């Protein structure tokens, strides 16, 4: 997690892009979004975010978002919201956790593995403003995973001394001491342990009894010189140094010894395998490679990004948001390749597109996003002060794994602009926080999130939001919650639902397209009154509180061979804003992403739970090449199954409950993934030995 300095306040709003819950099968790249007020002015909702492995047993990942200035429990008490993974997100968080004044609970939030070795994923929340052993000592709360997590945290770890701001940054640390338990790392960038504000970072060890609250049991790394702010950002580093032990990375953005005044630096420390205790020796240190080094703040954010170059070693992305290489404070991101002897010179770099963009303010590994490049791990880059649409509106980019260096982030894939989100207003700070969201919607593809704690959505007040995106970049608004097209004889019919608490008016325009070219267009319904209830006759009939039926008797006569029927929807929100929901497919429409029928289907997994054998029944198109795998919840391939080409009929596979190496797989939740060249289906299976 990469912490941040703030410029403005917000009202909490969440926007999520997930799989649309409708009657047809949504392709893996489908997406929806939903809007919900969840706080008050000044909360800074979206300042921090993190994915979290499945904790409620449904096979989907969860999502955490921090509001460090939430006032509900007191001045700057802060809060964290938890949403359980699902295809259609609820308006209200599944859980909300509050801090105490003025600790800024939620300033940092991170998944940290399984630190009490109970088989459930755990997470940590940083509260760097906690007054414990003096002002802003800081503390970290550890929450153990489960369907009903503690409201106040299971373990609370306090910082060492006043002013340290322990908990400013938090991250998983892998198994740093090699004892078989997951560990985590906490930054305290204002620690005076070595010198004033030199900073420190603490690796805190997991155990079956949980992490110790005594920092004397932690491994402590300290900044080199005064005012380094070492510990400003922290990250796991995997096998970046090429060995069998896990490593950690620490940023010191105000370091002066590796490039000039406030140029910054990043450090990597290698852990140990079983039988040896980690030491505090610096195993790798690098400064920025830019020609404009001074005041770059290199190390402001550091993240392990998987194998960006595909060689199997963990790589690191480092942000320098005030680098002037392509303009004053345009920012820069550098990628360092892992290996047995990693170079201190960056393997790849991206410069900010414009002055003041602050590219590299936030970074996140998002695994392999479909259709943006190679099959390698991709990186999400935040530039929250970009002025492209308005002052400090912000922008976020996807940097495809294996790509070449870029002189401008404008050459990268940009997170798509949508009527409700993505830096369209002054001060949104879209890109302030970025994170993976794991496989939140359970479609087998990784999703991701962008925070905009200064944005406003449904009110005129300054508001914050998170933008939770399905990994495809396609956007379909969840203001439209159901869309089922069909025919009643020659009458085109669509049953649909809207978010009644958000939408007040609805207009529908018919569009006929042939070969992708619009050949006819006409408004067929313009709701004159408020929803729900305004569709009382004509072509639009209300059938429930939020459900409607659109009937279009003229449609059939407009269609030629090869034509498609679509309906463009426009809604008015409760605050008066008008939003286009885009073209939705009519009956039999072809080539419309959200309406494609799935030809690949997983029919059944039996028995489920399995002990240990499970039979997998599926259908695939005739002649289609089929691949089948069993994955764990971190996306690791546990077993590859030998699947025959599709026959169009029912086919079966068997998983014997073993890994590819032949060893029995541990009891727990797994994902059966079956794919063709164009589709993928995923179903959960529980292995209970």
C-alpha positions as CSV (number, residue, x, y, z in Angstrom):
1,X,0.0,0.0,0.0
2,X,1.3,3.5,-0.9
3,X,0.3,6.2,1.5
4,X,-0.5,9.7,0.3
5,X,-0.5,13.4,1.3
6,X,-3.9,15.0,1.0
7,X,-5.1,18.2,-0.7
8,X,-8.8,18.2,-0.1
9,X,-11.8,16.6,1.6
10,X,-14.6,14.3,0.3
11,X,-18.0,12.7,0.7
12,X,-17.8,8.9,0.5
13,X,-19.3,7.3,-2.6
14,X,-18.5,4.0,-4.2
15,X,-18.8,3.1,-7.8
16,X,-18.1,-0.5,-8.7
17,X,-17.7,-2.3,-12.1
18,X,-18.6,-5.9,-11.8
19,X,-20.3,-8.7,-13.7
20,X,-23.9,-7.8,-14.6
21,X,-26.5,-10.0,-13.0
22,X,-28.8,-10.9,-15.9
23,X,-30.3,-13.9,-17.5
24,X,-27.8,-14.4,-20.2
25,X,-24.2,-15.4,-19.4
26,X,-21.9,-12.4,-19.3
27,X,-18.5,-12.7,-20.9
28,X,-15.6,-12.5,-18.6
29,X,-15.0,-9.0,-19.8
30,X,-18.5,-7.7,-18.8
31,X,-18.8,-5.0,-16.2
32,X,-21.3,-3.0,-14.2
33,X,-21.2,-0.1,-11.9
34,X,-23.3,1.1,-9.0
35,X,-23.4,4.3,-7.0
36,X,-24.0,4.7,-3.3
37,X,-23.5,7.5,-0.8
38,X,-21.6,6.0,2.2
39,X,-20.4,8.8,4.3
40,X,-20.1,12.5,5.0
41,X,-18.2,15.5,3.7
42,X,-14.5,15.2,4.6
43,X,-14.2,11.4,4.9
44,X,-11.6,10.9,2.2
45,X,-13.2,7.7,1.1
46,X,-11.0,6.0,-1.5
47,X,-7.7,7.2,0.0
48,X,-6.7,3.6,0.4
49,X,-8.0,0.3,-1.0
50,X,-7.0,-3.3,-1.0
51,X,-8.1,-6.7,-2.4
52,X,-8.7,-9.5,0.1
53,X,-8.8,-13.2,-0.5
54,X,-12.2,-14.9,0.0
55,X,-13.1,-14.9,3.7
56,X,-16.8,-15.9,3.6
57,X,-16.4,-19.1,1.5
58,X,-18.1,-18.2,-1.7
59,X,-15.0,-18.3,-3.9
60,X,-15.0,-14.6,-4.6
61,X,-12.4,-12.1,-3.4
62,X,-13.4,-9.2,-1.1
63,X,-12.7,-5.5,-1.3
64,X,-11.6,-3.0,1.4
65,X,-11.7,0.8,1.2
66,X,-10.4,3.3,3.7
67,X,-11.9,6.7,4.8
68,X,-9.2,8.0,7.1
69,X,-11.0,11.2,8.0
70,X,-14.4,9.8,8.7
71,X,-15.9,11.7,11.6
72,X,-18.6,9.2,12.6
73,X,-16.7,7.9,15.6
74,X,-15.0,11.2,16.4
75,X,-12.8,13.8,14.8
76,X,-10.5,12.1,12.2
77,X,-11.4,8.7,13.7
78,X,-11.5,7.1,10.3
79,X,-13.2,4.0,9.0
80,X,-12.8,1.0,6.7
81,X,-15.6,-0.5,4.6
82,X,-15.6,-4.2,3.5
83,X,-17.6,-5.6,0.6
84,X,-17.9,-9.3,0.1
85,X,-17.3,-10.3,-3.5
86,X,-20.4,-10.8,-5.7
87,X,-21.7,-10.2,-9.2
88,X,-23.9,-7.3,-8.2
89,X,-22.6,-5.1,-5.4
90,X,-24.8,-4.0,-2.5
91,X,-25.3,-0.3,-1.8
92,X,-24.3,-0.6,1.8
93,X,-20.9,-2.2,2.8
94,X,-21.2,-5.7,4.3
95,X,-19.1,-4.5,7.2
96,X,-17.8,-1.2,8.4
97,X,-15.0,-0.8,11.0
98,X,-14.4,2.4,12.9
99,X,-11.4,3.9,14.5
100,X,-11.1,6.3,17.5
101,X,-10.4,10.0,17.3
102,X,-7.9,11.2,16.0
103,X,-6.1,8.1,14.7
104,X,-7.0,8.2,11.0
105,X,-8.0,4.6,10.9
106,X,-8.0,3.5,7.3
107,X,-5.1,5.6,6.2
108,X,-3.6,2.3,5.1
109,X,-5.3,-1.0,4.5
110,X,-3.8,-4.2,3.2
111,X,-4.3,-7.9,2.9
112,X,-1.5,-9.7,4.9
113,X,-1.9,-13.4,4.2
114,X,-2.8,-15.8,7.0
115,X,-0.9,-14.5,10.0
116,X,-2.6,-16.7,12.6
117,X,-2.4,-19.9,10.4
118,X,-6.1,-20.7,10.7
119,X,-6.6,-21.1,6.9
120,X,-8.4,-17.7,6.5
121,X,-7.1,-14.6,4.9
122,X,-6.3,-11.7,7.3
123,X,-5.9,-8.0,6.8
124,X,-4.4,-5.0,8.6
125,X,-5.5,-1.4,8.9
126,X,-3.0,1.5,9.6
127,X,-4.0,4.3,12.0
128,X,-0.9,6.5,12.0
129,X,-2.6,9.3,13.9
130,X,-3.2,7.3,17.1
131,X,-1.9,9.0,20.3
132,X,-0.4,6.2,22.3
133,X,3.1,6.9,23.6
134,X,2.7,10.5,22.5
135,X,1.1,12.4,19.7
136,X,0.9,10.4,16.4
137,X,2.6,7.3,17.7
138,X,0.4,5.3,15.4
139,X,-0.9,1.8,15.6
140,X,-2.0,-1.1,13.4
141,X,-5.1,-3.3,13.7
142,X,-5.0,-6.9,12.6
143,X,-8.3,-8.5,11.6
144,X,-8.6,-12.3,11.2
145,X,-10.6,-13.5,8.2
146,X,-14.0,-15.2,8.5
147,X,-17.6,-14.6,7.5
148,X,-18.1,-12.5,10.7
149,X,-14.9,-10.6,11.4
150,X,-14.3,-8.7,14.7
151,X,-15.7,-5.2,14.8
152,X,-12.6,-3.8,16.6
153,X,-9.8,-6.0,15.4
154,X,-8.3,-9.1,16.8
155,X,-4.8,-7.7,17.5
156,X,-3.7,-4.1,18.1
157,X,0.0,-3.2,17.7
158,X,1.1,0.2,18.9
159,X,4.0,2.2,17.6
160,X,7.2,2.7,19.6
161,X,7.3,6.4,20.3
162,X,5.3,9.6,19.7
163,X,5.6,11.1,16.2
164,X,6.6,7.8,14.5
165,X,3.3,7.5,12.6
166,X,3.5,3.7,12.8
167,X,0.9,2.3,10.4
168,X,1.5,5.0,7.7
169,X,2.0,2.1,5.3
170,X,1.2,-1.6,5.6
171,X,1.8,-4.6,3.3
172,X,2.0,-8.4,3.3
173,X,5.6,-9.6,3.6
174,X,5.3,-13.2,2.5
175,X,6.9,-15.7,4.9
176,X,9.9,-13.5,5.7
177,X,11.4,-15.8,8.3
178,X,10.6,-19.1,6.6
179,X,8.7,-20.6,9.5
180,X,5.6,-21.4,7.4
181,X,3.5,-18.5,8.7
182,X,2.7,-15.3,6.8
183,X,4.2,-12.1,8.0
184,X,3.6,-8.4,7.3
185,X,5.5,-5.1,7.2
186,X,4.5,-1.7,8.7
187,X,6.1,1.7,7.8
188,X,6.8,4.4,10.4
189,X,8.3,7.2,8.2
190,X,8.8,9.7,10.9
191,X,10.6,7.4,13.3
192,X,13.7,8.9,14.9
193,X,15.2,5.4,15.6
194,X,18.4,6.3,13.7
195,X,18.0,10.0,13.2
196,X,15.3,12.6,13.1
197,X,12.6,11.5,10.7
198,X,14.9,9.0,9.2
199,X,12.0,6.5,9.4
200,X,11.7,2.8,10.1
201,X,9.9,-0.3,8.9
202,X,8.9,-3.3,11.0
203,X,8.4,-6.9,9.8
204,X,5.9,-8.4,12.2
205,X,5.8,-12.2,12.3
206,X,2.8,-14.4,12.1
207,X,2.3,-17.5,14.2
208,X,-0.5,-20.0,15.1
209,X,-1.2,-17.8,18.1
210,X,-1.2,-14.6,16.0
211,X,1.3,-11.8,15.6
212,X,3.0,-10.4,18.7
213,X,2.1,-7.0,20.0
214,X,5.6,-6.4,21.2
215,X,7.8,-4.6,18.6
216,X,10.8,-6.2,20.3
217,X,9.8,-9.4,18.5
218,X,9.8,-7.6,15.1
219,X,12.7,-7.2,12.7
220,X,13.3,-3.4,12.4
221,X,14.9,-1.6,9.4
222,X,15.9,2.0,9.8
223,X,16.4,4.9,7.4
224,X,20.0,5.8,6.5
225,X,20.0,9.5,7.4
226,X,17.8,12.2,8.9
227,X,14.6,13.1,7.0
228,X,14.7,10.1,4.7
229,X,11.1,9.2,5.5
230,X,12.1,5.5,5.1
231,X,8.9,3.5,5.5
232,X,6.8,5.9,3.6
233,X,5.8,3.0,1.4
234,X,6.3,-0.7,2.0
235,X,5.7,-3.9,-0.1
236,X,6.4,-7.5,-0.3
237,X,9.1,-8.3,-2.8
238,X,8.7,-12.0,-3.5
239,X,11.8,-13.5,-5.0
240,X,13.1,-10.2,-6.4
241,X,16.6,-11.1,-5.2
242,X,16.5,-14.5,-6.9
243,X,16.7,-16.7,-3.8
244,X,14.2,-19.1,-2.1
245,X,13.4,-16.6,0.6
246,X,10.7,-13.9,0.5
247,X,11.8,-10.3,0.5
248,X,10.4,-6.9,1.4
249,X,10.8,-3.4,-0.3
250,X,10.8,-0.1,1.5
251,X,10.6,3.4,0.0
252,X,12.5,6.5,1.3
253,X,11.2,9.3,-0.9
254,X,13.2,12.1,0.8
255,X,16.5,10.3,0.8
256,X,19.4,12.5,-0.4
257,X,22.2,10.0,-0.8
258,X,21.1,8.2,-4.0
259,X,20.5,11.0,-6.5
260,X,20.5,14.4,-4.8
261,X,18.2,16.4,-2.6
262,X,14.9,14.6,-2.0
263,X,15.6,12.3,-5.0
264,X,14.6,9.3,-3.0
265,X,15.6,5.7,-2.9
266,X,14.1,2.2,-2.6
267,X,15.6,-0.7,-0.5
268,X,15.1,-4.4,-0.7
269,X,15.8,-6.8,2.2
270,X,15.9,-10.6,1.8
271,X,14.3,-12.8,4.4
272,X,15.5,-16.3,5.4
273,X,14.3,-19.8,4.8
274,X,13.7,-22.1,7.8
275,X,16.5,-22.4,10.3
276,X,17.9,-18.8,10.2
277,X,16.7,-15.5,11.5
278,X,16.4,-12.5,9.1
279,X,19.0,-9.7,9.5
280,X,18.8,-6.0,8.7
281,X,21.5,-6.0,6.0
282,X,20.5,-3.9,2.9
283,X,20.5,-6.4,0.0
284,X,19.6,-3.9,-2.7
285,X,19.2,-0.2,-3.0
286,X,18.5,2.0,-6.1
287,X,17.9,5.6,-6.9
288,X,16.0,7.0,-9.8
289,X,17.4,6.6,-13.3
290,X,16.0,9.8,-14.6
291,X,18.2,12.7,-15.7
292,X,16.0,14.9,-13.5
293,X,16.7,13.3,-10.1
294,X,16.5,16.0,-7.4
295,X,13.1,16.3,-5.7
296,X,11.7,13.3,-7.6
297,X,10.4,11.6,-4.5
298,X,11.5,8.2,-5.9
299,X,10.1,5.6,-3.5
300,X,6.9,7.5,-2.8
301,X,5.3,4.3,-3.8
302,X,6.8,0.8,-4.3
303,X,4.9,-2.3,-5.3
304,X,5.8,-5.9,-6.1
305,X,4.2,-6.4,-9.5
306,X,4.6,-10.1,-10.3
307,X,6.8,-11.1,-13.2
308,X,6.4,-8.1,-15.6
309,X,9.0,-9.5,-17.9
310,X,7.9,-13.2,-17.7
311,X,11.1,-14.7,-16.4
312,X,9.5,-16.0,-13.1
313,X,11.2,-13.6,-10.8
314,X,9.3,-10.9,-8.9
315,X,9.7,-7.4,-10.3
316,X,9.3,-4.0,-8.6
317,X,7.5,-0.8,-9.7
318,X,8.7,2.4,-8.1
319,X,6.9,5.7,-8.3
320,X,8.6,9.1,-8.4
321,X,5.6,11.5,-8.6
322,X,7.5,14.7,-8.6
323,X,10.1,13.7,-11.2
324,X,10.6,16.6,-13.8
325,X,11.8,14.4,-16.7
326,X,8.9,15.3,-18.9
327,X,7.6,18.4,-17.1
328,X,7.5,19.9,-13.6
329,X,6.1,17.2,-11.3
330,X,4.9,15.2,-14.3
331,X,6.1,12.1,-12.4
332,X,7.7,8.8,-13.5
333,X,7.5,5.1,-12.8
334,X,10.4,2.7,-13.1
335,X,10.3,-1.1,-13.3
336,X,13.2,-3.1,-11.8
337,X,13.7,-6.7,-12.9
338,X,14.2,-9.4,-10.3
339,X,16.9,-12.0,-10.5
340,X,19.9,-13.5,-8.9
341,X,21.7,-10.2,-9.3
342,X,19.2,-7.5,-10.1
343,X,20.4,-4.3,-11.8
344,X,20.1,-1.0,-10.0
345,X,19.2,0.5,-13.3
346,X,15.5,0.4,-14.3
347,X,14.5,-2.2,-16.9
348,X,11.5,0.0,-18.1
349,X,10.1,3.4,-17.3
350,X,7.1,5.6,-18.0
351,X,7.1,9.4,-17.8
352,X,4.1,11.5,-16.9
353,X,2.1,12.8,-19.8
354,X,2.0,16.4,-18.6
355,X,3.4,18.7,-16.0
356,X,1.8,18.3,-12.5
357,X,0.3,14.9,-13.3
358,X,2.3,13.2,-10.4
359,X,2.4,9.8,-12.3
360,X,3.5,7.1,-9.8
361,X,1.6,8.5,-6.9
362,X,0.0,5.1,-6.6
363,X,0.8,1.7,-8.2
364,X,-0.8,-1.8,-8.2
365,X,-0.2,-5.2,-9.7
366,X,-3.4,-6.2,-11.6
367,X,-2.2,-9.6,-13.0
368,X,-3.2,-10.1,-16.7
369,X,-5.9,-7.7,-18.0
370,X,-7.4,-9.1,-21.2
371,X,-7.0,-7.4,-24.5
372,X,-4.3,-4.8,-23.5
373,X,-1.1,-6.6,-24.5
374,X,0.6,-9.8,-23.5
375,X,-0.3,-12.6,-21.1
376,X,2.2,-11.2,-18.5
377,X,1.4,-9.3,-15.3
378,X,0.2,-5.7,-15.9
379,X,0.5,-2.6,-13.7
380,X,-2.0,0.1,-12.8
381,X,-0.5,3.6,-12.5
382,X,-2.1,6.6,-10.8
383,X,-1.7,10.2,-11.8
384,X,-4.1,11.9,-9.5
385,X,-3.3,15.5,-10.2
386,X,-3.6,15.4,-14.0
387,X,-5.5,18.4,-15.4
388,X,-6.6,16.8,-18.6
389,X,-10.4,17.3,-18.0
390,X,-10.2,19.7,-15.1
391,X,-7.7,20.9,-12.5
392,X,-6.5,17.9,-10.5
393,X,-9.1,15.7,-12.0
394,X,-6.7,12.8,-12.2
395,X,-6.1,9.8,-14.5
396,X,-5.1,6.1,-14.2
397,X,-3.4,4.0,-16.8
398,X,-2.7,0.3,-17.4
399,X,0.9,-0.6,-18.3
400,X,0.9,-4.0,-20.1
401,X,3.4,-6.5,-18.9
402,X,6.5,-6.8,-21.1
403,X,5.9,-3.5,-22.8
404,X,8.7,-1.1,-23.8
405,X,9.5,2.1,-21.9
406,X,7.3,5.0,-22.7
407,X,8.3,8.7,-22.9
408,X,4.7,9.6,-22.1
409,X,1.9,7.8,-20.1
410,X,-0.5,9.1,-22.8
411,X,0.7,6.1,-24.9
412,X,-0.7,3.7,-22.3
413,X,-4.2,2.2,-22.0
414,X,-6.2,4.7,-20.1
415,X,-9.0,3.7,-17.7
416,X,-12.1,4.6,-19.7
417,X,-14.1,7.7,-19.1
418,X,-17.6,7.1,-17.9
419,X,-20.4,9.7,-17.4
420,X,-20.2,9.2,-13.6
421,X,-16.5,8.8,-12.9
422,X,-12.9,9.0,-13.9
423,X,-11.6,12.4,-13.3
424,X,-14.2,14.5,-15.1
425,X,-14.3,17.1,-12.4
426,X,-11.9,19.4,-10.7
427,X,-10.2,18.0,-7.7
428,X,-11.4,14.4,-8.1
429,X,-7.8,13.1,-7.7
430,X,-8.7,9.9,-9.7
431,X,-5.7,7.7,-9.3
432,X,-4.9,8.8,-5.7
433,X,-5.1,5.1,-4.7
434,X,-4.9,2.0,-6.9
435,X,-5.2,-1.7,-6.1
436,X,-6.1,-5.1,-7.4
437,X,-9.5,-6.3,-6.4
438,X,-8.7,-9.9,-6.9
439,X,-11.5,-11.9,-8.6
440,X,-14.3,-9.9,-7.0
441,X,-17.1,-11.0,-9.3
442,X,-16.0,-14.7,-9.5
443,X,-15.5,-14.8,-13.3
444,X,-12.0,-16.1,-13.2
445,X,-10.4,-12.8,-14.2
446,X,-8.7,-10.3,-11.9
447,X,-10.5,-7.0,-11.2
448,X,-9.0,-3.7,-10.0
449,X,-9.9,-0.5,-8.2
450,X,-9.0,3.2,-8.5
451,X,-9.7,5.7,-5.7
452,X,-10.7,9.3,-6.1
453,X,-11.1,10.7,-2.6
454,X,-11.8,14.2,-3.9
455,X,-14.5,13.4,-6.4
456,X,-18.2,14.1,-6.3
457,X,-20.9,12.0,-7.8
458,X,-24.4,12.4,-6.5
459,X,-24.2,15.7,-4.6
460,X,-22.8,19.1,-5.1
461,X,-20.5,18.6,-2.1
462,X,-16.9,17.4,-2.6
463,X,-17.2,13.6,-2.6
464,X,-14.9,10.6,-2.8
465,X,-15.4,7.4,-4.6
466,X,-13.8,4.1,-5.6
467,X,-14.0,2.8,-9.1
468,X,-14.1,-1.0,-9.1
469,X,-13.4,-2.3,-12.6
470,X,-13.9,-5.6,-14.2
471,X,-10.5,-6.4,-15.8
472,X,-11.9,-6.0,-19.4
473,X,-12.4,-2.2,-19.3
474,X,-16.0,-2.6,-20.6
475,X,-18.5,-0.5,-18.7
476,X,-22.3,-1.2,-18.3
477,X,-24.0,0.9,-15.7
478,X,-25.6,-0.9,-12.8
479,X,-28.2,1.9,-12.7
480,X,-29.6,-0.7,-15.1
481,X,-29.8,-3.8,-12.9
482,X,-31.6,-6.2,-15.3
483,X,-32.0,-6.4,-19.1
484,X,-33.8,-9.4,-20.7
485,X,-34.7,-9.0,-24.4
486,X,-37.1,-11.3,-26.3
487,X,-40.0,-11.5,-28.6
488,X,-43.8,-11.8,-28.1
489,X,-44.7,-12.8,-31.6
490,X,-43.7,-9.9,-33.7
491,X,-43.5,-7.5,-30.8
492,X,-40.0,-6.8,-29.4
493,X,-40.0,-7.1,-25.6
494,X,-37.5,-6.2,-23.0
495,X,-37.9,-6.8,-19.3
496,X,-35.6,-4.5,-17.3
497,X,-35.0,-3.0,-13.9
498,X,-33.4,0.2,-12.7
499,X,-32.0,1.4,-9.4
500,X,-35.3,3.0,-8.2
501,X,-33.6,4.8,-5.3
502,X,-31.2,6.6,-7.7
503,X,-33.1,7.0,-11.0
504,X,-36.0,9.4,-11.4
505,X,-36.6,9.5,-15.1
506,X,-36.0,7.2,-18.1
507,X,-35.9,7.8,-21.9
508,X,-35.5,5.1,-24.5
509,X,-34.4,5.6,-28.2
510,X,-34.6,2.7,-30.7
511,X,-31.6,2.2,-32.9
512,X,-31.4,-0.1,-36.0
513,X,-27.9,-0.9,-37.2
514,X,-26.7,-2.9,-40.2
515,X,-23.1,-3.8,-40.5
516,X,-22.3,-1.5,-37.6
517,X,-23.9,1.5,-39.3
518,X,-27.1,3.1,-37.8
519,X,-29.9,3.0,-40.4
520,X,-32.8,4.2,-38.3
521,X,-33.3,6.0,-35.0
522,X,-36.3,7.3,-33.1
523,X,-37.3,8.1,-29.6
524,X,-40.0,5.6,-28.5
525,X,-40.4,6.5,-24.8
526,X,-39.7,9.7,-22.9
527,X,-40.9,9.3,-19.4
528,X,-42.6,12.6,-18.3
529,X,-42.9,11.7,-14.6
530,X,-40.8,10.3,-11.8
531,X,-39.8,6.7,-11.6
532,X,-40.8,4.3,-10.2
533,X,-44.3,4.4,-11.4
534,X,-44.2,6.6,-14.4
535,X,-44.4,3.8,-17.0
536,X,-48.1,3.2,-16.9
537,X,-49.0,2.5,-20.5
538,X,-47.9,2.9,-24.1
539,X,-44.7,1.1,-24.9
540,X,-43.4,1.0,-21.3
541,X,-45.3,-0.9,-18.6
542,X,-44.4,-1.0,-14.9
543,X,-44.5,-4.5,-13.6
544,X,-43.0,-4.1,-10.1
545,X,-41.5,-1.4,-7.9
546,X,-38.4,-1.1,-10.0
547,X,-39.2,-3.5,-12.9
548,X,-40.5,-2.5,-16.3
549,X,-41.5,-4.0,-19.6
550,X,-40.7,-2.3,-22.9
551,X,-42.9,-3.4,-25.8
552,X,-42.0,-2.2,-29.3
553,X,-44.5,-3.5,-31.9
554,X,-42.9,-1.6,-34.8
555,X,-39.5,-3.1,-34.4
556,X,-39.9,-6.2,-36.5
557,X,-40.9,-4.2,-39.6
558,X,-37.6,-2.2,-39.4
559,X,-35.3,-5.2,-39.4
560,X,-33.6,-6.4,-42.5
561,X,-31.3,-9.5,-42.8
562,X,-28.2,-8.7,-40.9
563,X,-29.7,-5.8,-38.9
564,X,-29.5,-5.5,-35.1
565,X,-32.0,-3.8,-32.8
566,X,-30.7,-1.8,-29.9
567,X,-32.2,0.6,-27.3
568,X,-30.3,3.6,-26.1
569,X,-31.3,4.4,-22.5
570,X,-30.9,7.8,-20.8
571,X,-31.7,8.3,-17.1
572,X,-32.0,11.3,-14.8
573,X,-30.6,10.8,-11.3
574,X,-31.9,12.1,-8.0
575,X,-29.5,15.1,-8.1
576,X,-30.7,16.1,-11.6
577,X,-27.8,14.8,-13.5
578,X,-28.6,13.1,-16.8
579,X,-26.6,10.0,-17.6
580,X,-26.5,7.9,-20.8
581,X,-26.5,4.1,-20.1
582,X,-25.5,3.4,-23.7
583,X,-26.9,1.0,-26.3
584,X,-28.5,-2.1,-24.9
585,X,-29.2,-5.2,-27.1
586,X,-32.7,-5.9,-28.4
587,X,-33.8,-9.4,-29.2
588,X,-31.4,-11.4,-31.3
589,X,-28.9,-8.6,-31.5
590,X,-25.5,-9.8,-32.7
591,X,-22.0,-8.6,-31.7
592,X,-23.1,-6.8,-28.6
593,X,-20.7,-7.7,-25.8
594,X,-23.2,-7.7,-22.9
595,X,-25.7,-9.9,-24.7
596,X,-23.5,-12.8,-26.0
597,X,-24.9,-16.2,-25.1
598,X,-22.3,-18.5,-23.5
599,X,-21.7,-21.6,-25.6
600,X,-19.4,-22.9,-22.9
601,X,-21.2,-24.1,-19.8
602,X,-20.0,-25.9,-16.6
603,X,-23.1,-28.0,-15.9
604,X,-22.2,-29.6,-12.5
605,X,-19.5,-30.3,-10.0
606,X,-20.3,-33.5,-8.0
607,X,-19.9,-34.2,-5.2
608,X,-19.3,-30.7,-3.9
609,X,-17.8,-30.7,-1.2
610,X,-15.5,-33.4,-2.6
611,X,-13.5,-36.0,-0.7
612,X,-11.3,-35.9,-2.6
613,X,-12.6,-36.8,-6.1
614,X,-14.9,-34.5,-8.0
615,X,-16.6,-35.0,-11.4
616,X,-16.9,-32.0,-13.6
617,X,-19.6,-31.9,-16.3
618,X,-19.5,-29.3,-19.0
619,X,-20.6,-28.5,-22.5
620,X,-18.4,-26.8,-25.2
621,X,-19.0,-26.0,-28.9
622,X,-18.3,-28.7,-31.4
623,X,-14.6,-28.8,-32.2
624,X,-13.6,-26.1,-29.8
625,X,-10.2,-26.5,-28.1
626,X,-10.9,-26.8,-24.4
627,X,-8.5,-26.3,-21.5
628,X,-9.3,-27.0,-17.8
629,X,-7.5,-26.1,-14.6
630,X,-8.1,-26.1,-10.9
631,X,-6.9,-22.9,-9.3
632,X,-6.5,-21.9,-5.7
633,X,-7.9,-18.5,-4.5
634,X,-4.6,-16.7,-5.3
635,X,-4.8,-17.7,-8.9
636,X,-2.1,-20.4,-8.7
637,X,-2.6,-23.4,-11.0
638,X,-3.1,-26.4,-8.7
639,X,-3.9,-29.0,-11.4
640,X,-4.2,-29.1,-15.1
641,X,-6.9,-31.4,-16.4
642,X,-6.7,-33.2,-19.8
643,X,-9.8,-32.0,-21.7
644,X,-11.0,-33.3,-25.0
645,X,-12.2,-30.9,-27.8
646,X,-15.8,-29.8,-27.5
647,X,-18.5,-32.1,-28.8
648,X,-21.5,-29.8,-28.3
649,X,-22.9,-32.4,-25.8
650,X,-22.2,-33.2,-22.2
651,X,-18.6,-34.1,-21.4
652,X,-16.9,-35.0,-18.1
653,X,-13.6,-34.5,-16.4
654,X,-12.4,-35.8,-13.0
655,X,-10.1,-34.1,-10.5
656,X,-8.6,-36.5,-8.1
657,X,-7.9,-33.8,-5.4
658,X,-4.2,-33.8,-6.2
659,X,-1.8,-31.1,-7.3
660,X,0.1,-31.6,-10.6
661,X,3.1,-32.8,-8.6
662,X,1.0,-35.7,-7.3
663,X,0.8,-34.5,-3.7
664,X,-2.7,-34.3,-2.2
665,X,-4.2,-30.8,-2.3
666,X,-5.0,-29.3,1.0
667,X,-8.6,-29.0,2.2
668,X,-10.1,-25.7,1.2
669,X,-11.9,-23.8,-1.6
670,X,-10.7,-24.1,-5.2
671,X,-11.9,-22.8,-8.6
672,X,-12.5,-25.1,-11.5
673,X,-11.7,-23.0,-14.7
674,X,-12.7,-24.3,-18.1
675,X,-12.0,-22.2,-21.2
676,X,-12.1,-22.2,-25.0
677,X,-10.3,-19.6,-27.2
678,X,-13.2,-17.1,-26.7
679,X,-14.9,-18.0,-23.4
680,X,-14.1,-19.0,-19.8
681,X,-16.3,-20.4,-17.1
682,X,-15.4,-20.8,-13.4
683,X,-17.1,-22.7,-10.6
684,X,-16.0,-23.1,-7.0
685,X,-15.5,-26.5,-5.4
686,X,-14.7,-27.3,-1.8
687,X,-12.2,-30.0,-1.0
688,X,-13.0,-31.5,2.4
689,X,-10.8,-34.5,3.3
